[in-house]
Amino acid sequence: ELRLSVFLIENDIRDVQLTPEGKVTAYPHQHVLRKALTPYDGSPIGSDLVTRTGTRRGYTATLPLHWNAASCKIIAFVHRSSSNQEVLQATEHYFY
């Protein structure tokens, strides 16, 4: 069974980070998971991809005011639901 997972991430979140050089108070964190738009193990896709008829899904998210929409991206990937959970295709797009 193929599944689709969609996540919202944010880059350049400045916060404290302990590094080998010591504590950095405004470390720029990258690829921070902000929200899962699908269940954690993805949504079933069905046979649409096998038959090449295509599929279209829509997801919405309301960003809290302290999130920077210009630094947010959507990450989506198609994967198997079997024990190896192999990723077959992935893409990323800016949120706005």
C-alpha positions as CSV (number, residue, x, y, z in Angstrom):
1,E,0.0,0.0,0.0
2,L,1.3,3.5,-0.9
3,R,0.8,6.4,1.5
4,L,1.3,10.2,1.3
5,S,2.9,12.1,4.2
6,V,2.7,15.9,4.3
7,F,4.5,18.1,6.8
8,L,5.0,21.8,7.4
9,I,8.5,22.8,8.5
10,E,10.1,26.1,9.3
11,N,13.7,27.3,8.9
12,D,15.7,30.0,10.6
13,I,14.1,29.6,14.1
14,R,16.4,31.4,16.4
15,D,16.7,29.8,19.9
16,V,19.3,28.5,22.4
17,Q,21.5,25.6,21.2
18,L,24.3,23.8,23.0
19,T,27.2,23.4,20.5
20,P,30.8,22.0,20.9
21,E,31.9,25.6,21.3
22,G,29.4,26.3,24.0
23,K,25.9,27.7,24.4
24,V,24.6,29.8,21.5
25,T,21.7,32.0,22.4
26,A,20.4,32.7,18.9
27,Y,21.3,29.6,17.0
28,P,19.5,29.3,13.6
29,H,17.6,26.0,13.7
30,Q,16.7,24.6,10.2
31,H,14.0,22.1,9.1
32,V,12.0,22.3,12.3
33,L,8.9,20.2,12.1
34,R,5.9,22.5,12.9
35,K,2.9,20.5,11.9
36,A,1.9,17.2,10.4
37,L,-0.9,17.7,7.8
38,T,-1.5,13.9,7.5
39,P,-1.4,11.1,10.1
40,Y,2.1,10.3,11.3
41,D,2.3,7.3,9.1
42,G,0.7,9.0,6.0
43,S,-2.7,8.8,4.3
44,P,-3.5,5.9,1.9
45,I,-3.2,6.9,-1.7
46,G,-5.0,3.9,-3.3
47,S,-4.5,2.8,-6.9
48,D,-4.6,6.2,-8.5
49,L,-0.8,6.3,-9.0
50,V,-0.7,2.7,-10.3
51,T,-3.4,3.4,-12.9
52,R,-1.8,6.9,-13.7
53,T,-5.2,8.6,-13.3
54,G,-3.7,11.0,-10.8
55,T,-4.8,12.2,-7.5
56,R,-5.3,15.6,-5.9
57,R,-5.4,16.3,-2.2
58,G,-5.9,19.6,-0.4
59,Y,-4.6,20.5,3.0
60,T,-5.0,23.7,5.1
61,A,-3.1,25.0,8.1
62,T,-3.4,28.2,10.1
63,L,-0.1,29.5,11.1
64,P,0.3,31.0,14.6
65,L,1.4,34.6,14.6
66,H,4.9,33.8,15.9
67,W,5.7,31.5,12.9
68,N,7.3,33.2,9.9
69,A,5.4,32.1,6.8
70,A,8.2,33.2,4.5
71,S,10.5,30.6,6.2
72,C,7.9,27.8,6.1
73,K,7.9,24.9,3.6
74,I,5.7,22.0,2.8
75,I,7.4,18.6,2.6
76,A,5.5,15.8,0.9
77,F,6.5,12.2,0.2
78,V,5.0,9.0,-1.1
79,H,6.2,5.9,0.7
80,R,5.3,2.3,1.2
81,S,3.4,1.2,4.3
82,S,5.3,-2.1,4.5
83,S,7.9,-2.7,7.1
84,N,10.7,-1.0,5.1
85,Q,8.6,2.2,4.5
86,E,10.7,3.0,1.4
87,V,10.3,6.6,0.2
88,L,9.4,6.5,-3.6
89,Q,9.1,10.3,-4.3
90,A,9.5,13.5,-2.3
91,T,9.1,17.2,-2.9
92,E,9.2,20.5,-1.0
93,H,7.5,23.8,-1.7
94,Y,7.3,27.1,0.1
95,F,4.2,27.5,2.1
96,Y,2.9,30.8,0.7
